[in-house]
Amino acid sequence: MSAQVETAIFDLLAKVPAGKSISPEEVARAVEPERWRRLLGHVRTVAVNLAKEERLVITRHGKPADPADFRGVYRLKLPAAGEAAEEE
């Protein structure tokens, strides 16, 4: 399931303009349209791992969030040149 979530994240990010983000809900719906809510925790886990590998940036309020310590609503985007996951 992790591979499906990771693929969905990068497929969705490839479809948005550079610098734009996607929501975890979009990822979950892409993987499991009927029962997407049950995947939200798994999407978060995969996103955190990708952010720690610096392949993805988790944002809160439009700013990079620390993947090891964030709460609430978040979005996902590709890192810009020279940008890594930073602490908020």
C-alpha positions in Angstrom: 0.0 0.0 0.0 2.9 2.4 0.7 4.1 2.1 -2.9 0.6 3.0 -4.1 0.4 6.0 -1.9 3.9 7.2 -2.9 3.0 6.7 -6.6 -0.2 8.7 -6.1 1.6 11.5 -4.4 4.2 12.0 -7.2 1.6 11.4 -9.9 -0.6 14.2 -8.5 2.3 16.5 -7.9 3.4 16.1 -11.5 0.0 17.4 -12.6 0.1 20.7 -10.6 2.2 23.7 -11.5 5.6 24.0 -10.0 5.5 25.3 -6.4 1.9 24.3 -5.9 0.8 21.7 -3.4 -1.8 18.9 -3.0 -3.8 17.8 0.0 -3.5 14.4 1.7 -7.2 13.9 0.9 -6.5 14.1 -2.9 -3.9 11.4 -2.5 -6.2 9.1 -0.5 -9.0 9.6 -3.0 -6.6 8.7 -5.9 -5.6 5.5 -4.2 -9.0 4.4 -2.8 -11.9 6.5 -4.1 -14.6 4.8 -2.2 -13.0 4.4 1.2 -10.4 7.2 1.1 -10.8 8.4 4.7 -9.3 5.2 6.1 -6.1 5.9 4.2 -5.4 9.4 5.6 -3.2 8.1 8.4 -1.2 6.0 5.9 -0.8 9.0 3.6 0.6 11.0 6.5 3.1 8.2 7.4 4.3 7.9 3.8 4.5 11.8 3.4 6.6 12.0 6.6 9.0 9.4 5.4 9.4 11.1 2.0 9.9 14.4 3.7 12.6 13.0 5.9 14.3 11.7 2.7 13.9 15.3 1.4 11.9 14.0 -1.6 8.8 16.0 -0.5 8.0 19.1 1.6 5.2 19.1 4.1 3.7 22.6 4.5 1.5 24.2 7.1 0.1 27.7 6.3 2.3 27.7 3.2 5.5 27.2 5.1 7.7 24.1 5.4 6.9 22.1 8.5 9.2 19.8 10.5 8.2 16.3 9.3 8.9 14.9 12.8 6.8 17.4 14.6 3.7 19.0 13.0 0.0 18.9 13.7 -3.2 19.8 12.0 -4.0 20.5 8.4 -1.0 20.1 6.0 -0.3 20.0 2.3 2.4 18.3 0.2 4.6 19.7 -2.5 7.9 19.0 -4.3 11.0 20.7 -2.9 12.1 23.7 -4.9 15.8 23.9 -5.9 17.8 24.1 -2.7 14.7 23.7 -0.5 14.5 20.9 2.0 12.0 20.2 4.8 12.7 22.8 7.4 11.4 23.4 10.8 8.5 25.9 11.0 
